[in-house]
């Protein structure tokens, strides 16, 4: 993972630059309570799937009135609200890695399946927007992950070849998107994707518990 091999680091957002899944789960629970919904084990798994797709299934299952994208928008608003109110910090060691990349003239991008509004709000509230040379959101590409579109668009915008990029991802679908784009992939440990750990190790080029593993040269390499 030496700097001589890298021209662009591309980060996913949720679970990668911050531990956001608890915030999304809190937001979903708040919306459930508004509708008087008590979720059970038959509900769709929201982790790793689009939020609009999740709410589409909930609307169908529970017969509630609502529009999937409107509920997704509300979920994302509640996530941003929690980041601000609870003063959530970036993932452990991330800022040090971002400083290192800048010092070595390695460009930095973000490629998320979330909306433009949530991407911008998250980077602003984490106070790390200054590090990113370009960001791409899920509503700016034709097909979301595991399609490679969002990663290829980030590389294209920064004029970097896919083989010179390193992707940071926490879930299998995102890792597949990076691989489908022809990029190397570093898997990031994340409690909510723990059931996917075996698959992640098979797919990845590198695996880290925290970003300090890169500094300390103690990451797993396939």
Buried (B, 14 or more C-beta within 10 A) or exposed (E): BEEEEBBBBBBBBBBBBBBBBEBBBBBBEBBBEEEEBEBEEEBBEBBBBBBBBBBBBBBEEBEBEBEBBEBBBBBBBBBBBBBEEEEBBBBEBBBEBBEBBBEEEBBBBBBBBBBBBBBBBBBEBBEBBEBBBBBBBBBBBEEBBBBBBBBBBBBEEBEBEBEBBBBBBBBBBBBBBBBBBBBBBBBBBBEBBEEBBEBBEEBBBBBBEBBBBBEEEEBBEE
